[in-house]
Structure formats: C-alpha cells, structure tokens
Amino acid sequence: MLLLEEIPNFPIVNLGDDLAQIIVSQIVEKRFDLQDGDILCVASKVVSTAENRLVNLDTIVPCELALRLHERVKRKDARVIQLIINETTDQSGSRLELGENWIGAWLPNGQRLTSAGIDKVDSHSVLLLPENTDLSAKKIGQALFNTFNVKVGVIITDSEGQPDKTGAIQVAIGLYGVPPVRITKTINKETGDERVAEESLCDMCAAAVGLIMGQRGTNKPVVRVRGLHFDFDEQATVTEALRYGIGAQKINVHELCAKQK
C-alpha cells in the first residue's frame, strides 16, 4: 500500500534558512516517523527560498531579444523573460520554446520547464530554481541519515504546466537516493522475446504528492511517500531520466518573432 503524508504545520521558510535542519527539527517536534525506504518530496519553492534564489526585477535590464519575445507573449514581463534566457545559459534564445501565452525553456541539464521554473513572488521579485537541484536533495537526504540513521530518498518537485491540458502537475527536478527511472522486464510467453518498459518513477512520485501539496498557499511543502519499493542509489540524478542533453531542442526564436509581424 502506498501512503502519502505531509509534515503538518510546516513553518514558513525564509531567505538563507537551513532547510535541511528545519526539516530535521520538524520531524523531531512533530514526531513524524521516518523509515528506510521512505521518500520525502520537497517543493522547490522552499528550497529556492532557503538558497537565496530571490531576484529583484528592478535590477534586471532586458535585452533586445527579451523585448521582442515580450511583444509575442505580452503577459510575461520582459525582465522575467530575460531571466528565462539567462537560466538556459544561451543568450541566442535557441533553447526556448514559444506558445501563445507561455515560454518554455530547456535548461543546461536538458530539462524543459515552463518559464525555466521561475516563480513569481510579487510584482518586484521572482524566485529562480535552485542552482543544483540534485545537490539540494542530497544535502537533505544526508542530513536525515546523519540524524536518524535512515536511508530516505529525496525528490525536489516543481509545478509544471502542460501544453495539451489545462492545469499544472508536479514534476521531479532533482533527487537523491531514488532511481529516476523504473525498468520492468517481462517475457512474451508466445515468442520468448524480452520486453522492457521504462517509467519515470521520480515524476510519478512528484505527481502523487501534488495531490497533497497543491499549489501555492497550502503550506504543505514536504510530503512523505511510504510503501514504494526501490533500490536506494546514492549516485542517482534526475539527469538520468532526461531525454535530451545540452544542445538539444534548438529553435530559431528570431524567425518565430518575425513570423508574427
């Protein structure tokens, strides 16, 4: 049986906080049970906040490309578009994907996220994703092991829109201890051929805890998954689940902008 449970009444995380220590303290204070093989899913927003990833938009000057993209996607602040471009590490804009009212971004590790995962805080500031989400997950996982002597997987999750559906889901953007892909092998009884099925285990966990985490304002950023069998792997990274690497999904944003005129 798969069981999902949040750490109740999780405190507000402030800039520069030691998130791993806060999670440890909350587990002790709330008598929140942890066992070997559990998985803690942690919302990226609290990770970014703790890692000081807040950006004041008044300090950002959009380039010509950002201004042109703003004409295409009016609802998106040109300064935020500049940050999206920056997060791809490609100032040409060739790692961007444009929709009618959204901008997708292919990050350096090959992951695609709407708006590069940038989260609006208010009209003057935004939160960028953690610089290294796998490392962020590892720090939490190691703090749990050092304190409680249990091997717990950690998945950093983020809310992501879908171009073909209304609404958002939670996806995995970083992990520790949890194999990102579940591989199932079966034998066809008639032919004897082996069949291999691959499932994005980390994303299925993220989507499941999204039922509890919800969107902003619910204050349930840490959710435990119990009952899922997996082989703990300290070397696992989210990159193993990604189809594309650096240099993939090149598009000509300039041509797209020109076509709208």
N, C-alpha and C positions, 0 to 999 in steps of 0.2 A: 504494500500500500504506500502510495506517495503522499507525504504530509507536508503542507506549507504553513509556516507560522512566522509572523513578524516579531521583531523585538518591540514590545509595546512602549508607547510614550517616549519615543526616541527624542533626545534633546536636540535643539537647534545647533547646527554645526556652523561655526564662524570661521572667518578667514584665518589661516595659519594654525588651526587646531590640529592636534594629533588624533586623526580619525581612528587609527588602529587602537589607540589607548582608550578612546571614548567607547568603541565597540566592546573592548575587553571589560571596561568598567560597567557598562550597561548589562552585560551578560552576568556579571557577578551580582550587581544590585538587583536585577530582575529575576535572578535565579533561573536564567534561561539555559536550558540543558543543551550541551554540545556533545556529539559522539563522533568517533572515527567514521568517515564516510559521509558526514553531513556536508551540505554545500550552503555557503552564505552568499546570497546575491545582494549586491550593494549598488544603489543608484548613483550614477556618475555625477549627479549634481553635488552631492555631499562630498565626493572625492575631489572634485574640481574646487569647491569652496575651501576645503582644508588645504589644498595645494596652491592656494593663492592665484587661481587662474582667472581672476576678475580683471576685466579690461574696461577702462573709462573710454567711451566712444569719442569724447571730446579731444582725445589725444591721437585719433586716427584720421589721416588725410587720404581720401580715396584717390586711386589712380584713374587714368582715363578709361581703362577697361571696366573698372568698378562702376564708374558713372554711366557708361554705356549699358552695362548689364542692369543697372537701376532703371533705365528707361524701358528695358524689357520686362523687368519684374518690379513694378512700382511699389509693391507692398514691402519690399526689402530695402532697408536703409543702406545707402551706398557705402557707409563706413563698415557695416556688418559684412557687406559683400567683399570689401577689401580684406577683412579678417578671414573670410572663407577662402579667398585666393591665397592668403598667407599660409593658412593651415595645410593647403595642398603642396606647399613649397615650390610651386610652379607659377611664376608671375605671368606667364603667357595665357593662363586660363585654360590650357588644354586638358586639365584634369577636372573640369567642371562639366556638369550636365544640366541643361536648362529645360524647365517645364513652363507651363503657362503662368504659374504663380509660385514656383519654387526653384531652388538651385541645389542640385546635388553635387557632392564633392568626393573625389577619390583621394583618400589620404595616403601619405607616403607608404604605409604598410599594406596598401591595397584594399582597405575597407572603404565602402561607399556609404556616406551618411548625408541626409538632407541638411543643408546649411553647415556641413562639416561638424555637426553635433553641437554647434554653438547655441547656447541657451540664453534667451533674453531675461535680464533681471529687472530692469526698468528702462525708461527712455534714454538713460545716460550710460548704462553699463550692460555688459554681457559676460557670460562665463564660457571660456573655452574648455574643451575636453582636457583631461589630464594628459601631460606630455607623453607618458609611457604607461598605458593602462595595465599592461601585464605586470609591470613593476609595482604599480599601485596595489594590484590584487595580491601580489607576492608578499608585500610588507604586511598586509592584514593577515594573510594566512600564516606567516611565520610568527607574528605576534600572538596569534591564537595557540599555536603549537608551543611556543615558549612559556605561555601562561598556564595552559590547561593540558598540555601534553596529548593533544588530539590532532589528527591529520584531517583538516577540514578544507574542502575546496572553496575557492572564492571566485565569483563571477561579477565583473563590473558591467552593469546594464545601462542602456540608454534608450530613450523613446525615439522611435523612427517611423516616419510616415511611409505609406505605400502608394506608388503612383497609380495602381489599379483599384484601390479600395479607399473608402472613406475611413478616417480614423488612424490612430497610431498603435503600434505594438512595441513591446520591449525586445531589444536585441542585445547580444553579448558583444562588448567592445574590448574586453580584457579578461584574463582569467589566470588562475593559479591552481594547480593540482588536478584540474578536471580535463580529461581529454576532450578537445573541442568537437571531435567527430566520433560518432559511434558506428562501427563497422560490423555488419551482420552477414555471415556467410551461410548459405544453405545449398543443399544438393538437390538438383532436379531428379526425382526418382525414376523418371522415364528415360532420360538421356544420360544421367550421371554427371552432367555439367554443373560446375560450381557457379553459384550466383552471389554477387557481392552487392550489398545495399549500404549506402552511406547516408547518415543522418546528422544534421548539425545539432549535436547534443547540447552545446552551450546555448544556442538560440532557443531550443525548446525549453530549457530551464528558465531562460530570461522571460520568454513569453508566458510561462506558467506563473511566475511570481508577479508578473504585471497585473494579474487578477487581484492581487492584494495591494501592491504598490500604488496602482492607479497613476494618475497624473499629478502635477504639482499641487501642493496644499494638503495632501493626505497625511504627510509626516510619517510615512512607513518606508523609510529608505533601506532597511536591512531586513531581509526575509530568509529564513532557513528552509532548505529543501531536504527532506529526510526520506529514505526508502529507495533512492535511486542507486542501483548498483553500477559502480565504475571502478576502474583500476587507478588508484592515485598516482599522478605523474607530476613530479616537481618541475620537469622540463617543458611541460605543455605550454603553448602560447596560442593566442587567438589567431595568429597568422596562419597556423596550420589549417584553419577552416576556410581561409580566404582563397577565392578562385584566382584573383589577379594580384600581381605584384606591382612594383614601381614601373611606370611607363605604360601601363595598360590603360585602356579606355581613353585614348587621345581623341579629342574632338577639336574642331575649329570654331571656337566661340565667336571669333570676329565675323565669320561667314554667317553664323546664326543671327548675330545682331544686325548685319547688313540686310538679311532677308526680310526683317520685319518692317523695314522702311519702305 
